[in-house]
Amino acid sequence: MLRYLAKRILMLVPLLLGITLITFTVIHLAPGEPVEMQLAMNPKVSKESRQRMREFYGLDKPLHVQYISWLNRLAHLDFGRSFAPDNRPVLDKIKERLPVTISLNLIALVIEFGLAIPIGILAAIHRNSLLDKGITIFVFLGFAVPTFWLALLLMYFFGVKLGWLPISGLHTLGSQHWGFLQRTWDLAKHLVLPVAVASFGSLAGLSRFMRSTMLEVIGQDFITTARAKGLPERTVIFRHALRNALLPVITLLGFSLPGLIGGSVIFETIFAIPGMGQLFYMGVMARDYPLVMGILVIGAGLTLVGNLLADLLYAVADPRIRTR
Amino acid sequence: MSRWWVFCLLLLLTAGCVDNAPPATPPQRPAGIPAYGDTIIVGTIGEPSTLIPLLASDSASHDVAGLVYNGLVKYDRNLVLTGDLAKRWEITPDGLSITFHLRQGVKWHDGTDFTSRDVIYTYRVTIDPKTPTAYAEDFKQVKSVTAPDLHTVKVVYAKPFAPALASWGMAILPAHLLEGHEITKSPLARKPVGTGPFRFKEWIAGQRVELEANYDYFEGRPFLARYLYRIIPDNATMYMELKAGGIDLMGLSPVQYQRQTNSAAFLSRFAKYRYPASSYVYLGYNLRHPLFSDKRVRQALTMAINKDEIVHGVLLGMGRQAIGPFKPGTWAENPRQKDLPHDPKKAAELLAEAGWRDKNREGILVKDGKAFQFTILTNQGNDTRLKTAQIIQRRLKRVGIDVKIRVVEWASLLAHFIDKGNFEALVMGWTISPDPDLYDVWHSSKTGPKELNFIGFKNSEVDRLIEEGRGTFDQEQRRRCYYRIQEILVEEQPYSFLYVPDALPVVSARFRGIEPAPAGISHNLIKWYVPKEEQTH
């Protein structure tokens, strides 16, 4: 087991290196440079100041030199400075947005799993009934409705018409002077709509997955055996079927680890939430190479770790895999 | 059943969204008594990048920095240059040197005195090759900047340069906080210290920037206690925040202005304003392309296009037809300049004169066996430009010209098409700067790659007039140059100038003292106030 683990971790290094090489090349292949994106069509900019800025960012050097110097800095855990006019360290920019995104995604993830699993089970037990079909329609509605549209409708209804919930942002003006409880309540109110919209959209995938694995397990011989033993249906479903059906879900949980730091641009833009999605999107649009690379490296690292964790958890949960 | 419930909810919500009431007259609120206090919350789509304006090139940064810093000069409500940090100035008769007399007793927000040292520093850091700034160009003509005493600055130019005076409107930076430090790493980028009417308080990344009134401002303490920018990247969200009272000021889209904000309920809570924005949209022709080398063809294209239809179709009438590159209503623009009329018949005649007589089976004009066909490029994400191109396409089809439209992502539009001169025609826009100098866009020396005269316009008379216009401070002489340039551009039609859109700001009705002027509404911001009984924040 330990040797296996060591091998897997060692494998991560060349994998990560390969990912950075490919992404670095690809983002430099995209037309336009940071300097262009900032200054193009600005009558006040001369060729000299353009050249000056290219040198300032080191864009005048050959690509492989840029890559090696970037890699060298990364080896010292330095993500470099942003190519945006503020020229701040990339890590600072990521750090100020990460907490919002992670907490929002965590809440959405908990709600998503918390709802999707029971829904999936319910649909599986009452397979092909009216309830099952109703659930199917409901979750696919969430899957199909465009996020921005639903978000705008909910904002209009609950924010403008009824005035129950705030429309966008995270805090009410002046809330920094309030007490802790009041501030938390305020934050919670701000999060209702974003979290609701986010989790409604992703219910479908997980609940359908849960339903099908559950159905597969229910159809197996040991469930028939359990029923034949005369066990109550509750015990059959929750003790025997559910435990086995949950195994593949663990893999999914592992895969959602990198998703925790990624945000959706559309969603964050609509709700004016300063998250990672917007940061990344603006970075790409401005060809802010160090920022984009920084976020991608963190994302890639988390994906690899997530995969590893999923494999390990699987081994922990399923004795059949461990012994192999 | 849950699904029915959701369905009904959606129906209900969509029904509630349309506000089709006919325009109502707003009940005039009494002016009330000017009082100190209250906060104005302004919605902004973009977040500032840096609050050192010298390093910023985005409008959000300059908007915020404009309230925190001052220049030596500024444009007043009528877009005429007046003193800001400079009380007055003198220009020697030969136009070669400007002497600025600075205001005395002005203090930086940290209490330090403002002096000529700050001006000298700002100039030096701007032209320093190590500073990554977009604004060094204006100061390249400067021969020397000296400070005879603490409150005088003398600038000497190599030759007379009319845009020079306006260039000193750039924000003056605090020397005592920046000298000896690397400007790109200065904390001032996030915590600016200026001399302006509002001082910086707080910037929460991605959420808001908060400014508070500068009690010691040299033009008087602003009535408003706080100025707050809320960053809301989506226009629809911003509009709902406005309706819910979350923001007090935003720019409306033509649809919002015309169709969604005319109910009595809305007009009793908000005041809408409308004036020409400082920009125009044009259809530019690649003059190096044989198709457009004949001026009669370009005239015919403009005559075939119905500009009025574009203003109404795209902007719902919220704009005006453009004739030339100057802002309507400013001194450089000739109000009597006649445009080419919309006249498809005359257009067909001109095309026939130019050799486009026969039509093929599809009804497209043919000359020497080639059909009259070209592609209009425009950038992605700008819906008004795309619609403009579509209306043009339909009109040109009627005179027998086949137009294709291609929408290209901004970066690749620049890199693959404009910089390489690899295009036939494009729908684009320009911002109009308050100084009418046209050198960068219209002078024949600016036709190289990455330069702005990318359509390749070369006219020796226009070149001469542009040079004459920027080489004198005599406004009458300048005006004569620019009037003549307009005449030539109407005759030559290197662009079909299409329209100048309107700026459509909306402000909560509790703010009084707003006076719309050619410069917009924010020129007298420090005089805006909210009567005591209506103050909310």
Interface residues (C-beta under 8 A of the other chain):
Chain A: A30 P31 G32 E36 M37 Q38 L39 A40 M41 N42 P43 K44 V45 S46 K47 E48 S49 R50 R52 M53 F56 Y57 A84 P85 D86 N87 R88 K93 E96 R97 V100 G134 I137 F138 L141 F148 L152 L153 L154 M155 Y156 F157 G159 V160 K161 G163 P166 I167 S168 G169 L170 H171 L173 G174 E268 T269 I270 F271 A272 I273 P274 G275 Q278 L279 R287
Chain B: M1 S2 R3 V6 L9 L10 L12 L13 T14 G16 C17 T39 I41 S49 T50 L55 A56 S57 D58 S61 P129 K130 P132 T133 A134 Y135 A136 E137 D138 K140 T184 K185 A189 R190 A205 G206 Q207 L228 R230 I231 I232 P233 D234 A236 T237 M240 E241 K243 A244 G246 E409 W410 A411 S412 L414 A415 H416 S433 D440 V441 K450 E451 L452 H537
